[in-house]
Amino acid sequence: MALTLDGLGYTYAPRTEFAQCALEGVSLSVEVGEMVLVLGATGSGKSTLLRAAAGLIEAQSGSAMLDGSQLTRSSARGVVGLVFQDAESQLFAETVMADVEFGPRNLGASAAHASESAREALLAVGLDPDRHGARSPFTLSGGEARRAAIAGVLAMRPRYLMLDEPTAGLDARGRASIRATVRDARAHAGVVVVSHSAEEFLGEAERVVVLSRGTVAYLGSATDLIADPTPFAAAGLIAPDVLRFQMLARQHGCDPGAFCLDPVQAARNVAAAGGWGS
């Protein structure tokens, strides 16, 4: 079973003078237990792709399949969960618990089942339901609010979880908490993370899609992208610092061998190769 997008195309305001192509021939596939990282600069089509994957918009060309059937808004309901970039704007209820319970209740769960799912989801994102559940979501810190919004989606137990810039604007502690939450979600869901930066999730993703102006600049394994980071520059992105360090070493005549994401190992490899200027 998988969520598969094949050759998707989408244009805003088609057949008008304001037409703007957001996606052209873009493909993506994710299975339960996998993570796919979608990278791209602002305006590359990342958020449009995520909305198509969640069934919120219908692609104008190509195909979108969900577990072997056509992906629609109806078929995606309760199966595909989407956390928007401004996740805090998804919060609306009087209490955190009521907010997180809303999804399961809206899908027909009993009050008891919705409460159980909400408590499990809050614990999964590192929020104590006994401590935070009765609070207004609008009194939470930025990191807490982001985690509460993610919990609201996790409580519906989707098979596919879509996250748009989940760590944007958070401090180091908040980013670490979100990464741990996403890592745990893979136990029961296929995860697609959209970002303009590869720093957070490249080392945990199986596959990567790099978008550039609505088209695919790279589609393949994370391992291959780490080994050859040139698609970053082609898409107007900055490669992670540790990869740039190894690329610069190679450009200066020091071959560190196979690139890696571990900065300590990368430094050792460069030193073992003689260092720059050797």
N, C-alpha and C positions, 0 to 999 in steps of 0.2 A: 504494500500500500504506500502511496506517495502523493504528494501535491506536486503537480508538474505543469509548468508553463513552457510552451514551445513556440518560438518565433513570434512573440507578442508584439503588437503594434498599437499605439494609442496616440491620438492627436486631439489636443484641446481646441474647441471651437472650429471643427473641421468645416471645410467648404465656406469659410468666411475670410475676410482680409486679416483677421486676428488669429488665424490657425497657427498652432505651435505644436510641432511634433515632440512628444515626450518620450516615446519608446518606439524603436524600430528593430524588429527581428531579435527580441531579447528572450532568452530561455533561462529557466531555473527549475531545479528539482530538489525536493527534500523528503526524506523518509523519517519515520519516527526513530528517535535516537541519534539523529544527525544534526549538525549545525552547519548552515550555509551563511557565509558572510558576504554582504553586498556592499561594495565600496564605490564611492564616486564623489566628485566635487559637487558643490551646490549647483542645482539645475541639470544634473546628469540624468535624472529620471528615477532616482532611488525610491522616493516616496510614492510616486505613481506606480512603480512596480509592486511595492508593498500593498497598496490599495487594491491592485488587480489580484494579487495573491490572496487577499482576504475577501474577495468577492464584492468589494464595495463599488468597483467600476468594472464594466465589461469591456474587454479588449476588442478593438475593432478589426484586428487580424490576428492570425495564429490561433492556438488552442490553449485552454486552461482546464485541467482535469484534476479532480479530487477523488482519490481512491478508486480510480477507474471510471468515474462518471463526470459529466460536465460540471465544472465549477460555476456556481451561481451564488447570488446573495443568500438564497434560501438554503442551498446545500451546505454553505459555509457556516451557517448559524450554529453556534455551539461546538463546531468542529475546528474552526480557525479562529484564533484569538489574536487581536491586534492591539498593541500598546503604542499610542501615538507619541511623537517626539515631545510634545508638551503634555506628558502624561497627567500632570497635575490638573489639567483642565477637564479630565474625565471624572474627577471627584465632584459629587453633588449632594450627597445625603447628609443628614444631621450628625451622624456618627460614622466612624471608620468601619465598624462592624456592619452597619446597615448598608454602607456603600459596597463593601466586598460581598455581602450576601445578595445584592441585587441581581447579579448575573445568573447565579443558579436559580433564584426564585423566578426570574424572567423566563428561564428555560423549563419551568414546571416543577422544580424540586420542592419538596415539602419544607416547612420552616425548620424542622430539625435537621434535615439533610443539608439545607443551605447554610445553617449555622455551623455544622461540622465542617463543611467544605471551606467556609470562610476562615475558621480557626486554623485549619491545616494550611491554607494559603498564606495567612499572616505569619505563621511560624516559619513557613518556607522562605519568606523574604526577610526574616529576622525581626519581625515586629511581634511583641508579646500581646496576644489578643486581650488578656486580662488588664494589661496596662494601657494599651492604645485603643482597644475596641470601642470604649465609651467616649473617646475624645472626638471633637469636631475635626474633620479632615483638614479644615482650614487653619488649624492651630499647629499642624505638623511642620517640621522643617522641610527644606526642599528635598533632601534625600529621603526622609520618611514618607513624604507625599508621593515621590516617584515609586517607592516600594509598595505603598498602599495601592496605587493605581495598577501596578503589575499584579498584586495579589488579587485585585478584582477580576482580572482576566484569568489568572491561574485557578481561581475558585470554580470556574466553569469547566475546568479540566479539558481544555482543548487538545486535540491530537497534533495540531500545528500552531506554533506560537510565533507571531511576527512582532518584532520590536524595532521601532524607529528611533535611532540615536539614544539608546537606553541609559548611557552614562554621561550624556552631555550636561555640562554645568554642575556636575557633582564633584565634591572633594575626593581625595584619595580613598578615604574610608568608605564613602558612599559608592564609589566605582567598584571597590573590592566586593562590597555586599551585593551589588547588582550582578557582577560576574559570577559570584557563587550561586546566586539565584538562578541565573541562566544555565549554569552548569548542572544544577540539580534538576531543572525542568526537562533536560534531555532524557532523563530516565523514562519518561512517559510521553514525550512529545518531540516532533521535529521542530527545530528552531531556525528561524531566519532572522539575522541581525543586520540592520542597515546602519551604516556609519560612513562618515567622511574620513575617519581615521582608522588605521589598521592596528594601532598599538594595543587595544584592549583585547581583541578576540581572534586575531590571526592565528595565534598558537593553539587555539582550541577548535577551530573550524576544520571540517573535512574538505569542503569546497569553497571557492571564492568566485564571485562574479564582480568584475570591475566594469563600471559603466562610464562612458564618456559621451556626453551630449546625446543621450538616449540610445546609444548603440553599445554593443559589448566590446570592450577593449581586452578583456581577459575572461575566460571561463575554464576553470580547471581545478586541480587540487591545490590546497594550501601549501603542501610540501613543494610542489613545482614552482609556485609563486615565490616562496622563500628562497629557493635555489636560484631563481632568475627574477629579480625584482624590477626589471626594466618596465613592465606594464604600468607601474605606479606613475612614472614620469610621463608616459604616453597619455595617461588619463588626467594629467594635471594634479596628481597627488604627490605627497611627500611620503616616502617609504619610512618605516620605523627607524629610529635612530640607530639601533644596533645593526640593521641591514645597511644603512648608509655608511656606517663606519667600515664595514667589511668591503663595500663597494669602493670606497675611497682608498682603502688599503690596496686593493687589487689594481686600481688605477695608478697607484704610485709604485707598482712593481712588486708588491708583496702579496703573494697568493695565499690566503688563509684556508684554502680548500673549500669544502662544502659550507655554504652559509648556514647560520643557525640563529635562533631568536634569544638564546641565553647569552646575556652580555659578558658574563664571566668566561664562558667557554669561547666566545668570539675573541675576547682579548687574549686568551691563551693561545688560540689558533694563530692570531697575528704575531704574537711574540715568538711562537715556535717556528713561524715561517721567516723569522729574522727581523720583523718590524719594518717600519717604513725607512727607506733610505739605505737598506742593507745592500 
